[in-house]
Amino acid sequence: MKLKPFQLQDHLKQQKLAPIYLLTGDETLQMMESVDLIRKYARQQEFSERVILTLETGFDWSSLDQEANSFSLFANKRLLELRLANKSPGKDGGAALVAYTKQLPADTVLLITADKLDASQQKTLWFKSIEQSGLVIQIWPLNAVELPRWIAARMNKYGLQASSEVINIIAERSEGHLLACSQEIEKLHLLYGSGQINMEQATEAVADTARFQIFDWVDTMLAGKVKRGIHQLKHLQQEGVEAILVAWALNREIRNLCYITAAVQNRQSLEQVFKKYRIWSNRKNSVTSAIKRHPQAKTWRGFLTETVEIDAMIKGVKKGNPWDALQQLSLKVAGLELFHTID
């Protein structure tokens, strides 16, 4: 059976989890949110053990059967995640997946994620077997008709309303990319709270030149250019740019680098990862520099924790100067050691 991404939540609310989910496509935000939604409902239904299998060179397909049918000391229900990325299961993988569908293990959900599968792959026996035994969700970029509806629904989640003109401004300035649209909506909510967003507010927030200055500062720090980055941050503060916008931009970049470095650690090629997370050519050098400086995903997760603390400072929940904290964190991102141990 096939579902569209927007149908997934209703399916999960109304029915038990299917034994297999195959999510395939090339739209990053919808893919991430659909996967997170399935994980959430699995936890609610007490699927407390999670096992991750990643298809890479030398992968043993017998491990799928072993994990599915092995006895667990820790949980009665388990979620198996099989990550294909841009790789085909091949002959052995196809046979293993067909065998899995013929003898579905009890109290187990198999969640398969894959990049876009072409027409020939959708005609294979393994794909058809999954379609018959579980659910297939194909995730594609939205077209010109679907995008405004998606933006309106997204704004509604944040308690925001807007005219069609405002929605079109967001779509145009985000160049139709859902992740960028989502970030613009988050920013509008941060700036104005819930309620009606008018054209003046949208134009100021979405088209504000400070936005480009902020992103330029982020790329400067990713590239490790410390002196220039310090100067840019001071300029943003002197120009009266809201600290919450600067923190938001840094948080967004660090969050993306958590995913990117994890993908690189799982042996995905840098070009493949850049394509998936829409790192365009003008940003590849700075992002590559940051990855070489901090190759471990756990480092970026640590930085992400610090952005939460900065957000608490901005909101007055925690004591401290958010601008000082932003500078200190950005210097860490740039590779500067702030403290040295004295022997």
C-alpha positions as CSV (number, residue, x, y, z in Angstrom):
1,M,0.0,0.0,0.0
2,K,1.2,3.5,-0.8
3,L,0.6,6.7,1.3
4,K,1.5,10.3,0.7
5,P,3.6,12.0,3.5
6,F,0.6,14.2,4.7
7,Q,-1.5,11.0,5.2
8,L,1.1,9.4,7.6
9,Q,0.0,11.0,10.8
10,D,-3.7,10.1,10.3
11,H,-2.7,6.5,9.5
12,L,-0.6,6.3,12.7
13,K,-3.4,7.7,14.8
14,Q,-6.1,5.5,13.4
15,Q,-4.3,2.2,13.0
16,K,-1.6,0.1,14.6
17,L,1.9,0.4,13.2
18,A,2.4,-1.5,10.0
19,P,5.1,-4.2,10.0
20,I,7.2,-2.4,7.3
21,Y,7.6,1.2,6.2
22,L,9.6,2.1,3.2
23,L,10.3,5.8,2.9
24,T,11.9,6.9,-0.4
25,G,12.6,10.2,-2.0
26,D,14.8,13.3,-2.2
27,E,13.0,15.9,-0.1
28,T,15.1,16.1,3.1
29,L,12.7,17.9,5.5
30,Q,9.6,15.7,4.8
31,M,11.9,12.6,5.0
32,M,13.3,13.6,8.4
33,E,9.9,14.5,9.8
34,S,8.2,11.3,8.5
35,V,10.9,9.2,10.1
36,D,10.7,11.0,13.4
37,L,6.9,10.6,13.4
38,I,7.1,6.8,13.0
39,R,9.8,6.7,15.7
40,K,7.5,8.7,18.0
41,Y,4.5,6.4,17.5
42,A,6.7,3.4,17.9
43,R,7.9,4.7,21.3
44,Q,4.3,5.4,22.3
45,Q,3.4,1.8,21.5
46,E,6.4,0.5,23.6
47,F,8.8,-0.3,20.9
48,S,11.6,0.5,23.3
49,E,14.5,-1.1,21.4
50,R,15.9,0.5,18.3
51,V,18.5,-1.3,16.0
52,I,20.1,0.5,13.1
53,L,21.5,-1.3,10.0
54,T,23.3,0.7,7.4
55,L,23.9,-0.7,3.9
56,E,27.6,-0.2,3.1
57,T,30.4,-2.2,1.5
58,G,30.6,-5.6,3.0
59,F,27.1,-5.5,4.6
60,D,25.9,-8.9,5.6
61,W,22.2,-9.3,4.7
62,S,21.9,-12.2,7.1
63,S,22.1,-9.6,9.9
64,L,18.6,-8.5,9.0
65,D,17.1,-11.9,9.8
66,Q,19.4,-12.3,12.8
67,E,18.3,-9.0,14.3
68,A,14.6,-9.5,13.5
69,N,14.5,-12.9,15.2
70,S,17.0,-12.6,18.0
71,F,15.8,-12.7,21.6
72,S,16.1,-9.3,23.4
73,L,16.9,-9.1,27.1
74,F,15.8,-5.5,27.2
75,A,12.6,-5.1,25.2
76,N,9.7,-7.2,23.9
77,K,9.2,-4.8,20.9
78,R,11.8,-3.5,18.6
79,L,12.2,-1.0,15.8
80,L,14.6,-2.0,13.0
81,E,15.9,0.8,10.9
82,L,17.5,-0.2,7.6
83,R,19.2,2.7,5.8
84,L,19.8,2.1,2.1
85,A,20.7,5.8,1.2
86,N,21.6,5.8,-2.5
87,K,22.5,2.1,-2.7
88,S,20.5,-0.7,-4.2
89,P,19.9,-3.9,-2.2
90,G,21.2,-6.0,-5.0
91,K,20.5,-9.6,-5.5
92,D,21.3,-10.8,-2.0
93,G,19.5,-7.8,-0.4
94,G,16.4,-8.2,-2.6
95,A,16.2,-11.9,-1.6
96,A,16.6,-11.1,2.1
97,L,13.8,-8.5,1.9
98,V,11.5,-10.8,0.1
99,A,12.2,-13.5,2.7
100,Y,11.5,-11.0,5.5
101,T,8.1,-10.1,4.1
102,K,7.1,-13.8,3.8
103,Q,7.8,-14.4,7.5
104,L,7.2,-11.2,9.4
105,P,8.7,-11.3,12.9
106,A,6.3,-10.6,15.8
107,D,6.5,-7.3,17.7
108,T,8.9,-5.8,15.2
109,V,8.6,-2.9,12.8
110,L,11.1,-2.5,10.0
111,L,11.7,1.1,8.9
112,I,13.5,1.3,5.6
113,T,14.8,4.7,4.2
114,A,16.2,5.2,0.8
115,D,17.0,7.9,-1.7
116,K,14.7,8.2,-4.8
117,L,14.0,4.8,-6.3
118,D,13.6,4.9,-10.1
119,A,10.9,3.2,-12.1
120,S,12.9,0.0,-12.7
121,Q,13.6,-0.4,-8.9
122,Q,9.9,0.0,-8.2
123,K,9.2,-3.0,-10.4
124,T,11.5,-5.3,-8.5
125,L,10.1,-8.2,-6.5
126,W,11.5,-6.9,-3.2
127,F,9.8,-3.5,-3.7
128,K,6.4,-5.1,-4.6
129,S,6.7,-7.5,-1.6
130,I,7.2,-4.5,0.7
131,E,4.3,-2.7,-0.9
132,Q,2.0,-5.7,-0.3
133,S,3.1,-6.4,3.3
134,G,3.6,-2.8,4.5
135,L,3.5,0.8,3.5
136,V,5.5,2.7,0.9
137,I,5.7,6.5,1.3
138,Q,7.3,8.3,-1.7
139,I,8.6,11.8,-0.8
140,W,9.1,14.3,-3.6
141,P,9.6,18.1,-3.7
142,L,6.3,20.0,-3.7
143,N,5.1,21.6,-6.9
144,A,3.9,25.2,-7.4
145,V,0.4,24.4,-6.4
146,E,1.2,22.3,-3.3
147,L,3.9,24.6,-1.8
148,P,1.6,27.5,-0.7
149,R,-0.8,24.9,0.9
150,W,2.2,23.4,2.8
151,I,3.4,26.8,4.0
152,A,-0.1,27.8,5.2
153,A,-0.4,24.5,7.1
154,R,3.1,24.9,8.6
155,M,2.3,28.4,9.7
156,N,-0.9,27.2,11.3
157,K,1.1,24.8,13.5
158,Y,2.9,27.8,14.9
159,G,-0.4,29.7,15.4
160,L,0.4,32.0,12.5
161,Q,-2.0,33.1,9.8
162,A,-1.2,35.0,6.6
163,S,-2.7,36.2,3.3
164,S,-1.8,34.4,0.0
165,E,0.5,37.4,-0.8
166,V,2.5,36.8,2.4
167,I,2.7,33.1,1.7
168,N,4.0,33.7,-1.8
169,I,6.7,36.0,-0.4
170,I,7.9,33.2,1.8
171,A,7.8,30.7,-1.1
172,E,9.7,33.0,-3.4
173,R,12.4,34.1,-1.0
174,S,13.0,30.5,0.1
175,E,13.2,29.4,-3.5
176,G,10.7,26.6,-2.9
177,H,13.0,24.6,-0.5
178,L,10.9,23.2,2.4
179,L,13.7,23.4,4.9
180,A,14.3,27.1,4.1
181,C,10.5,27.8,4.2
182,S,10.3,26.1,7.6
183,Q,13.2,28.2,8.9
184,E,11.5,31.4,7.7
185,I,8.3,30.4,9.5
186,E,10.2,29.6,12.7
187,K,11.8,33.1,12.4
188,L,8.5,34.8,12.0
189,H,7.2,33.1,15.1
190,L,10.3,34.0,17.1
191,L,9.9,37.7,16.0
192,Y,6.2,38.2,16.2
193,G,4.7,35.3,18.2
194,S,1.3,33.8,17.2
195,G,-1.3,35.6,15.1
196,Q,-1.7,37.3,11.8
197,I,1.5,38.1,9.8
198,N,1.1,41.1,7.5
199,M,3.1,42.0,4.4
200,E,5.3,44.5,6.2
201,Q,6.3,42.0,8.9
202,A,7.0,39.3,6.3
203,T,9.0,41.6,4.0
204,E,11.1,42.9,6.9
205,A,11.8,39.4,8.3
206,V,12.3,37.5,5.1
207,A,14.1,40.1,3.0
208,D,16.0,41.8,5.8
209,T,19.6,42.4,4.7
210,A,20.8,41.5,8.2
211,R,19.7,37.9,7.4
212,F,22.5,37.7,4.7
213,Q,25.0,39.3,7.1
214,I,24.1,36.7,9.7
215,F,24.6,33.8,7.3
216,D,27.8,35.4,6.1
217,W,29.1,35.4,9.7
218,V,28.1,31.8,10.1
219,D,30.0,30.8,7.0
220,T,33.0,32.8,8.2
221,M,33.2,30.9,11.5
222,L,32.7,27.6,9.7
223,A,35.7,28.5,7.5
224,G,37.7,29.2,10.6
225,K,38.3,32.9,9.9
226,V,38.4,34.0,13.5
227,K,39.3,37.7,13.3
228,R,36.8,38.5,10.6
229,G,34.1,36.5,12.4
230,I,34.6,38.5,15.6
231,H,34.4,41.8,13.7
232,Q,31.2,40.6,11.9
233,L,29.5,39.6,15.1
234,K,30.3,42.9,16.8
235,H,28.9,44.7,13.8
236,L,25.6,42.7,14.0
237,Q,25.3,43.6,17.6
238,Q,26.0,47.3,17.0
239,E,23.5,47.4,14.1
240,G,20.8,46.3,16.6
241,V,20.2,42.8,15.1
242,E,18.2,40.6,17.5
243,A,20.4,38.1,19.3
244,I,17.6,35.5,18.8
245,L,18.1,35.7,15.0
246,V,21.8,35.2,15.3
247,A,21.4,32.3,17.7
248,W,18.7,30.8,15.4
249,A,21.1,30.9,12.4
250,L,23.9,29.3,14.3
251,N,21.6,26.6,15.8
252,R,20.3,25.8,12.3
253,E,23.8,25.3,10.9
254,I,25.1,23.3,13.9
255,R,22.0,21.1,13.7
256,N,22.6,20.4,10.0
257,L,26.2,19.6,10.7
258,C,25.1,17.0,13.3
259,Y,23.3,15.2,10.5
260,I,26.0,15.8,7.9
261,T,28.9,14.5,10.0
262,A,26.9,11.5,11.1
263,A,26.2,10.7,7.4
264,V,29.9,11.1,6.6
265,Q,30.9,8.8,9.5
266,N,28.5,6.3,7.9
267,R,30.7,6.4,4.8
268,Q,28.3,8.4,2.6
269,S,30.3,10.5,0.1
270,L,30.6,14.2,0.8
271,E,29.1,15.1,-2.5
272,Q,26.1,12.9,-1.8
273,V,25.6,14.5,1.6
274,F,26.0,18.0,0.2
275,K,23.3,17.3,-2.3
276,K,20.9,15.9,0.3
277,Y,21.3,18.8,2.7
278,R,21.4,21.4,-0.1
279,I,24.9,22.7,0.5
280,W,25.4,24.8,-2.7
281,S,28.8,25.3,-4.4
282,N,29.3,28.8,-2.8
283,R,29.2,27.2,0.7
284,K,31.0,23.9,0.1
285,N,34.5,25.2,1.1
286,S,33.4,26.6,4.4
287,V,31.3,23.6,5.4
288,T,34.1,21.2,4.3
289,S,36.5,23.1,6.5
290,A,34.2,22.8,9.5
291,I,33.8,19.0,8.9
292,K,37.6,18.5,8.7
293,R,38.0,20.5,11.9
294,H,35.3,18.7,13.8
295,P,34.7,15.3,12.0
296,Q,32.7,13.7,14.9
297,A,28.9,14.1,15.1
298,K,29.2,14.1,18.9
299,T,31.2,17.3,18.8
300,W,28.4,19.1,16.9
301,R,25.8,17.6,19.3
302,G,27.8,19.2,22.1
303,F,27.7,22.5,20.3
304,L,23.9,22.1,19.8
305,T,23.5,21.7,23.6
306,E,25.3,25.1,24.0
307,T,22.8,26.8,21.6
308,V,20.0,25.7,23.9
309,E,21.7,27.4,26.8
310,I,22.1,30.6,24.7
311,D,18.4,30.5,23.9
312,A,17.7,30.3,27.6
313,M,19.9,33.4,28.2
314,I,18.0,35.3,25.5
315,K,14.7,34.4,27.1
316,G,15.9,35.4,30.5
317,V,15.6,31.8,31.9
318,K,19.3,31.6,32.5
319,K,21.8,34.2,33.6
320,G,24.5,35.3,31.2
321,N,25.2,37.6,28.2
322,P,23.9,35.9,25.0
323,W,26.3,37.9,22.8
324,D,29.3,36.7,24.8
325,A,28.0,33.2,24.7
326,L,27.5,33.4,20.9
327,Q,31.0,34.6,20.4
328,Q,32.5,31.8,22.6
329,L,30.5,29.1,20.8
330,S,31.3,30.5,17.4
331,L,35.0,30.5,18.3
332,K,34.8,26.9,19.2
333,V,33.2,26.1,15.9
334,A,36.0,28.0,14.2
335,G,38.5,25.8,16.0
336,L,39.9,28.2,18.5
337,E,40.8,26.7,21.9
338,L,39.5,29.1,24.5
339,F,41.2,27.6,27.5
340,H,44.6,25.8,27.7
341,T,45.6,23.6,30.6
342,I,48.8,24.7,32.4
343,D,51.2,21.9,33.2
